[in-house]
Amino acid sequence: MRRYFGRKLLIYGLTFFVAVTINWMIPRFMPGDPVQSMLSRANVAQPAAVEAMRAHYTAMFGFDLPLWQQYLNFWGSLLKGDLGISIWLFPTPVSDVIIRAVPYTLGLLIPSILLSWFAGNRFGAFAARRKWLDNSVLPVGYVLTATPYMWLAILLAWALGILAGVFPVAGAYGFDMQPSLSWDFLGSLAQHWFLPFASLFLVAFGGWAIGMRNMIIYELEADYVNYLRALGAPMRLVRRYAFRNAILPQVTGLALQLGVLVAGALVTEIVFSYPGLGHLILQAIQNQDFFLLQGTFLFIVIGVLIANFIIDIAYVLVDPRTRTGMGGAA
């Protein structure tokens, strides 16, 4: 087992290095000049002052250095925990900007991923045993899983927000409120949270339900199920064994779909102007903020890698064949 997890950690380390390097390269291939963007917002009229500010900011951010030296400086700062200064919100450190946005993104991602996975698997397993449900309700799952996150978000905002007026369609809480622990603020927070959450939950729910339904049907036709039936085992016991075997590919699918779910959350945040990492990425692109873009991508990469590693550990715990294989290899 030690060799297995050592190999996994090596793979994750290499993935982290490559992903962070690509994240560093992406902003530098973008068109535009971040220093010019800062000067435009400063609205300075004197040409001499503009040139002096340009030289100052270029040297401050290290844009006057060769690319290879900028890359080495980036890793040196990263290893010290320094993500740089935000160009868009100068002179706020990037880490402070990200820390303010992370709770909103995690508040969307964690409930939507976990609840959609548990509910979708349970519903899919139930639908596989009920023909009327399989033929009537489950086709909705095909529509949901084929729907882009942002399109469903727009539909929900239009139907439940604009037409029905039940939920707000922008922001994380009322524009006339300040964050606090009052019931009014928490209620407003929940109202603004519901539509982005529902957009992520419904799309993911359809995919998990379809996957589990197909796996249950496959498992119920396996040889071990026929053997259990021949022995006179009750159907409840047979279905329990079938569900345990069918859940294993769903655990693997959860690891594979994490990146897609995170990308869906970022796009959904943009639709609802939700102040999470997706909103930060949009603002960083619009304002040529290299350092904020690098920082948000870095947090996403670290989060996805950690989540995948946790799923790897969970897979070893739930699948005895993996543990047996590791024991045999040892």
C-alpha atoms as one frame of an Amber mdcrd trajectory, in Angstrom:
protein
   0.000   0.000   0.000   2.900   2.354   0.749   4.254   1.800  -2.757   0.813
   2.430  -4.256   0.341   5.779  -2.512   3.970   6.740  -3.138   3.405   6.227
  -6.854   0.185   8.256  -6.662   1.940  11.119  -4.871   4.657  11.158  -7.538
   2.030  11.359 -10.285   0.194  14.143  -8.484   3.456  16.023  -7.947   4.303
  15.893 -11.653   0.748  16.896 -12.537   0.972  19.846 -10.171   4.270  21.007
 -11.691   2.986  20.793 -15.277  -0.382  22.387 -14.452   1.179  25.305 -12.553
   3.662  25.872 -15.383   0.820  26.013 -17.901  -1.090  28.357 -15.585   1.930
  30.654 -15.533   2.196  30.586 -19.334  -1.488  31.191 -20.158  -1.691  34.851
 -18.998   1.517  35.710 -20.824   0.083  34.495 -24.123  -2.975  36.705 -23.670
  -3.138  39.843 -25.819  -2.832  43.182 -24.072  -0.594  44.967 -21.593  -1.445
  44.740 -17.865   0.580  47.855 -17.034  -1.271  49.818 -19.720  -4.527  48.596
 -18.182  -3.466  50.044 -14.814  -2.481  53.352 -16.398  -5.808  53.582 -18.204
  -7.678  53.178 -14.931  -5.429  55.773 -13.277  -6.533  58.321 -15.892  -3.289
  60.341 -15.806  -3.027  63.084 -18.434   0.661  64.143 -18.252   2.808  62.058
 -20.647   5.880  62.325 -18.416   3.940  61.005 -15.423   2.523  58.174 -17.530
   5.990  57.068 -18.636   7.335  57.294 -15.087   4.434  55.208 -13.780   4.879
  52.719 -16.606   8.556  52.207 -15.766   7.767  51.935 -12.050   5.015  49.315
 -12.428   6.948  47.349 -15.053   9.914  47.037 -12.698   7.655  46.342  -9.677
   5.913  43.406 -11.356   9.114  42.138 -12.965   7.879  42.478 -16.542  11.202
  43.996 -17.583  13.002  40.688 -16.886  13.462  37.841 -19.390  10.702  35.238
 -19.363  12.931  32.505 -17.956  13.850  34.742 -15.015  10.197  35.664 -14.468
   9.396  31.941 -14.384  12.103  31.206 -11.792  11.003  34.201  -9.701   7.446
  32.897  -9.873   8.432  29.520  -8.401  10.617  31.186  -5.800   7.713  33.372
  -4.643   5.261  30.474  -4.800   7.402  28.307  -2.537   7.357  31.170  -0.015
   3.569  31.453  -0.264   3.661  34.769  -2.120   1.139  34.921  -4.984   1.961
  38.503  -5.859  -0.034  41.755  -5.954  -3.324  42.041  -7.810  -3.143  44.398
 -10.795  -6.921  44.830 -10.831  -7.207  45.598  -7.086  -3.740  47.106  -6.638
  -2.161  47.045  -4.086  -4.192  44.192  -2.532  -2.277  40.871  -2.310  -3.691
  38.127  -4.521  -3.972  35.772  -1.551  -6.324  38.201   0.217  -8.526  38.529
  -2.869  -8.759  34.752  -3.287  -9.461  34.103   0.401 -12.516  36.374   0.175
 -13.868  34.450  -2.846 -13.055  30.856  -1.872 -15.914  30.377   0.669 -18.508
  31.227  -1.986 -17.086  28.747  -4.506 -16.705  25.976  -1.912 -20.217  26.698
  -0.673 -21.486  25.924  -4.175 -19.178  23.074  -5.120 -19.136  20.851  -2.042
 -22.936  20.571  -1.525 -23.704  20.278  -5.247 -21.066  17.589  -5.875 -21.829
  15.462  -2.821 -25.623  15.775  -2.878 -25.901  15.183  -6.626 -23.643  12.119
  -6.353 -25.529  10.532  -3.454 -29.010  11.443  -4.712 -28.238  10.567  -8.337
 -26.858   7.135  -7.433 -29.799   6.322  -5.184 -32.345   7.512  -7.718 -30.640
   5.635 -10.572 -30.567   2.405  -8.556 -34.248   2.814  -7.681 -35.202   3.609
 -11.292 -33.474   0.455 -12.523 -35.943  -1.617 -10.454 -39.086   0.305 -11.467
 -39.999   0.107 -15.141 -42.545   2.933 -14.988 -39.939   5.203 -13.419 -37.297
   4.113 -15.910 -39.588   4.903 -18.852 -41.107   8.134 -17.557 -38.872  10.072
 -15.197 -35.369   8.934 -16.115 -35.457  10.424 -19.655 -35.410  13.773 -17.885
 -31.972  12.747 -16.640 -30.748  12.481 -20.226 -31.939  16.022 -20.888 -30.329
  17.359 -17.720 -26.934  15.737 -18.232 -26.827  16.991 -21.856 -27.634  20.566
 -20.780 -24.687  22.983 -20.455 -24.348  24.431 -16.966 -24.567  28.036 -18.103
 -27.663  27.382 -20.251 -29.547  25.768 -17.382 -28.399  28.614 -15.125 -29.832
  31.160 -17.567 -33.119  29.225 -17.766 -33.457  29.038 -13.984 -32.618  32.717
 -13.605 -35.220  33.635 -16.214 -37.964  31.305 -14.912 -37.538  31.488 -11.131
 -35.845  34.857 -10.884 -37.232  37.193 -13.541 -40.667  35.690 -14.316 -41.633
  34.195 -10.943 -39.582  36.626  -8.851 -38.952  33.933  -6.243 -35.152  34.099
  -6.138 -32.621  36.880  -6.822 -30.477  36.482  -9.920 -27.276  38.359  -9.042
 -24.824  38.624  -6.176 -24.278  36.524  -3.066 -26.558  38.587  -0.809 -28.673
  41.712  -0.907 -26.892  44.792  -2.208 -28.180  46.766   0.793 -26.623  44.345
   3.309 -23.255  43.889   4.962 -21.934  40.422   5.922 -22.976  39.503   9.464
 -24.389  36.615  11.477 -27.914  38.032  11.525 -30.869  35.958  10.335 -31.703
  38.533   7.674 -28.239  38.239   6.143 -28.198  34.410   6.326 -31.626  34.269
   4.693 -30.485  36.554   1.895 -27.326  34.452   1.501 -29.413  31.268   1.142
 -31.751  32.879  -1.381 -28.887  34.026  -3.606 -27.170  30.638  -3.216 -30.103
  28.489  -4.318 -30.192  29.128  -8.080 -26.440  28.604  -8.683 -26.604  25.472
  -6.527 -29.668  24.148  -8.373 -27.960  24.684 -11.743 -24.949  22.586 -10.702
 -26.986  19.983  -8.820 -29.487  19.221 -11.590 -26.934  18.737 -14.379 -24.725
  16.489 -12.239 -27.740  14.633 -10.799 -28.891  13.552 -14.261 -25.475  12.143
 -15.142 -25.061  10.151 -11.920 -28.619   8.776 -12.124 -28.133   7.530 -15.687
 -24.750   5.989 -14.866 -26.036   4.140 -11.808 -29.155   2.941 -13.615 -27.059
   1.410 -16.381 -24.608  -0.171 -13.919 -27.407  -1.718 -11.822 -29.000  -3.276
 -14.908 -25.596  -4.656 -15.918 -24.886  -6.059 -12.449 -28.315  -7.706 -12.133
 -27.473  -9.769 -15.217 -24.060 -10.891 -13.893 -23.268 -14.529 -13.085 -22.964
 -13.988  -9.330 -26.493 -12.547  -9.262 -27.871 -15.598 -11.089 -26.007 -17.816
  -8.616 -27.485 -15.960  -5.641 -30.958 -16.267  -7.113 -30.447 -19.980  -7.676
 -29.502 -20.313  -4.005 -32.758 -18.638  -3.065 -31.218 -15.431  -1.729 -33.779
 -12.671  -1.120 -33.891  -9.936  -3.769 -33.025  -7.318  -1.157 -29.681  -9.051
  -0.549 -29.084  -9.457  -4.299 -29.735  -5.761  -4.924 -27.432  -4.815  -2.074
 -24.550  -6.747  -3.636 -25.368  -5.301  -7.047 -25.371  -1.767  -5.652 -22.001
  -2.275  -3.942 -20.406  -3.397  -7.200 -22.159  -0.727  -9.271 -20.980   2.095
  -6.998 -17.295   1.444  -7.731 -17.331   2.868 -11.299 -19.292   5.832  -9.937
 -16.483   6.560  -7.476 -14.025   6.519 -10.378 -16.388   8.725 -12.375 -16.498
  11.232  -9.532 -12.727  11.652  -9.739 -12.862  12.024 -13.523 -15.729  14.531
 -13.423 -14.304  16.852 -10.771 -12.643  19.095 -13.340 -15.870  19.347 -15.345
 -17.874  20.158 -12.220 -15.407  22.852 -11.166 -15.518  24.390 -14.648 -19.323
  24.321 -14.514 -19.276  26.083 -11.161 -16.996  28.830 -12.500 -19.266  29.467
 -15.487 -22.364  29.406 -13.272 -20.822  32.014 -10.974 -20.311  34.291 -13.964
 -23.971  33.914 -15.006 -25.236  34.874 -11.544 -22.464  37.413 -10.787 -21.673
  35.227  -7.780 -18.477  36.508  -6.097 -16.499  33.263  -6.233 -13.441  32.182
  -8.158 -15.299  32.224 -11.472 -16.077  35.911 -11.001 -12.424  36.548 -10.129
 -11.225  34.769 -13.276 -13.519  36.907 -15.423 -12.317  40.118 -13.762  -8.681
  39.007 -14.032  -9.066  38.389 -17.775 -10.835  41.685 -18.369  -8.220  43.637
 -16.402  -5.138  41.730 -17.601  -4.386  40.689 -14.026  -1.703  38.027 -14.523
  -1.156  37.375 -10.835  -4.817  37.027  -9.884  -5.374  34.669 -12.813  -2.387
  32.558 -11.762  -3.581  32.495  -8.159  -7.127  31.388  -8.957  -5.894  28.701
 -11.327  -3.419  27.555  -8.681  -6.150  27.169  -6.077  -8.334  25.228  -8.531
  -5.463  22.891  -9.453  -4.613  22.230  -5.807  -8.262  21.664  -4.909  -8.880
  19.209  -7.740  -5.677  17.260  -7.015  -6.459  17.000  -3.296 -10.017  15.876
  -4.028  -8.766  13.235  -6.475  -6.282  11.957  -3.904  -9.047  11.659  -1.310
 -11.137   9.723  -3.827  -8.162   7.409  -4.476  -7.993   6.698  -0.753 -11.758
   6.139  -0.593 -11.575   3.740  -3.541  -9.014   1.610  -1.730 -11.301   1.503
   1.307 -14.501   0.576  -0.571 -13.015  -1.882  -3.091 -11.516  -5.005  -1.465
 -10.088  -6.101  -4.831  -7.763  -3.104  -4.832  -6.492  -3.932  -1.358  -6.029
  -7.581  -2.320  -4.142  -6.590  -5.465  -1.830  -4.319  -3.484  -1.211  -7.084
  -0.983  -0.395  -9.538  -3.766   1.962  -7.018  -5.403   3.748  -6.507  -2.102
